[in-house]
């Protein structure tokens, strides 16, 4: 099996440098190629790519900006492999990654897989706190930590594999972003393909974002979900409502304090204390535990409010998603 690694990038040459450096240390014994797709960047990474051409089989393409989904499709059309592996540019790849993927595919082949993410010790405290919020079983982040059913996993495109056969049958990613990952997974299921979680095929996801960018990101995640539910109602889950219920419940707990009813507020305090405690122990840092409380709050509030806004507009008012949220759709 010949792997083609597809990496879209937008104004992130430093990230590409770290990613390619990690891939140059791969312990995988077979040949593989890397396809870098520059998505209309003003700050190009072509010079960085050229520094690794003596170490890696790598090709570089520049195209007009059309979003990450279309850029991944572009890269897969240019690639030579029969199995594509997609990374975000802010990932660092463990040396054993491709070996683990190859092993998993040989043991029980599947046309599409996803893997989890972890944090390196070298990451900043905020990056580690955000990683905790995005991966912990105590938050909505369990989807990246592996809490979904392994045999019915919805891969995320920061760490995802798809066969050429499945790509050609599905035409790859759509023009919604975010939300293009579960959209592709569901279309693959409807075409008869299977997806699975490869627990050992993890990446270190650096997420170079600040608190404001993180809030915007998770808010978009929340807005995308009701749109996907409107397209594929058979795959809607009650758990998708949890962040919104959490935010409504928190507001209610504060309002009830006026009437000296504090039980609900106490429950929220206990929850956030557990977040602080578990993260502090897991990261061996009280500071990261404190920052994790902030990260989880921003995750729930951003996603929950975005979900509510989208649910009202798309599900209740029946607005067209492209009209209600034009910034979630790229023109390709």
Secondary structure as UniProt FT lines:
FT   STRAND          3..9
FT   HELIX           13..23
FT   TURN            24..25
FT   STRAND          32..39
FT   HELIX           46..50
FT   TURN            51..55
FT   STRAND          57..63
FT   HELIX           68..78
FT   STRAND          83..87
FT   TURN            89..90
FT   STRAND          91..93
FT   TURN            95..96
FT   HELIX           97..107
FT   STRAND          112..114
FT   STRAND          117..118
FT   TURN            121..122
FT   HELIX           125..135
FT   TURN            137..138
FT   TURN            140..141
FT   HELIX           142..145
FT   HELIX           150..152
FT   TURN            157..158
FT   STRAND          159..163
FT   HELIX           164..170
FT   HELIX           180..190
FT   TURN            191..192
FT   STRAND          195..197
FT   TURN            199..200
FT   STRAND          203..205
FT   HELIX           211..231
FT   HELIX           233..235
FT   HELIX           238..241
FT   HELIX           242..256
FT   HELIX           257..259
FT   HELIX           263..283
FT   HELIX           286..310
FT   HELIX           311..316
FT   HELIX           321..324
FT   HELIX           326..328
//
